Amino acid sequence: MTSSPLDELDSKVSELLVAIAALDSLDALREAEPGIIGKRSILSTLQKSLGALVSEDRSEAGARLQRARHEVEQTFEARRALLARDARRQGLEKDRLELGDVVVDNVRWAPTTGHPGIIAVTQGQLEDVFVAMGFSVSEGPEVESDWYNFEALNIPPAHPARGMWDTFYVDLGDPETVVLRTHTSPTQIHLMEDAVRAESLPLHAVMPGRCYRRDSPDSRHLATFHQIEGLVVDRGIGFADLAGVIETFTRSYFGPDTSSRLRPAFFPFTEPSAEFEITCTICKGSGCRTCSQTGWIELGGCGVLDPAVLHAVGIDAEEWSGFAFGFGIDRCAQMRHQISDMRALTENDVRFLERFS
Ligand code: PHE
């Protein structure tokens, strides 16, 4: 029997497979590649030697060689995938952050999971109370034009009532035309405009969000604070409906022991207007630093919508009427949790934050 160049093919293939299994890194694999599956490999050399065979032997040998090459290539690629996966794992392992206990001054701090802050929690609770009463929840922008923050709310330019809100202006467009909203009331205007456009009145909505005033922080005020605005536009709505909603809200949020009162006040966009107060929960009404010795804490303002506001957004004040209110979310949290100084909300003292985890 004449010898064929492929006599030793099987043992060559076995050698190659053993060599592949021994490759222990991507670098080693890259280095070995030309010798195993490239031009310099034993399989390529055998391929060339097939030319010497007579044609019928050649096609059979070619097919055999082809199968062997396929097997070696598949094994090589599988090895490459495995080594690449290991390299990726090792990389991740190396980048891993050790988040175990930290020891500072001999005190061991165990890692804890974060939790929503007290304002976010309070906002959610307030929304729940109003949703249960049939209100929907909407949000509006924090940067507003003068029209939304003031003019549409019946506060014309240079009107003395603007002094009620110490305003931060945004350096955009003409001077003093763009503001950081000083209250959530501009969101009322957006909602009414949308409802007019969609012909979807009546409206029953609350609108929570962040507001800004150039106030000096003290035990009851922050320059950045949160309000929840309420708005009802419907047929035959009056002050009694407003008083009923506020009473229901106080009872469900603060419990039956907290007294509330409405005191006559002035807002350009409501008439009549009132301030809404509850007994100070820190001194239970006897007077303390937080309530400036009055025994009462103001939560916000409210009133029956002034027809001028309905007119500004194109709602017929003969057919529709309504009321609005705006409460401080931070104040609600302060009273519910007896936080004697509001500035604690921004100080990030872990002992304070952990009280609400
Ligand atoms: N926007 C008023 C304020 O922040 C509160 C308010 C809202 C009063 C709605 C009446 C009606 O001072």
Boltz pocket constraint, residues with backbone or C-beta under 6 A from the ligand:
constraints:
  - pocket:
      binder: B
      contacts: [[A, 182], [A, 183], [A, 184], [A, 185], [A, 230], [A, 267], [A, 270], [A, 273], [A, 274], [A, 300], [A, 301], [A, 302], [A, 303], [A, 324], [A, 325], [A, 326], [A, 327]]
      max_distance: 6.0
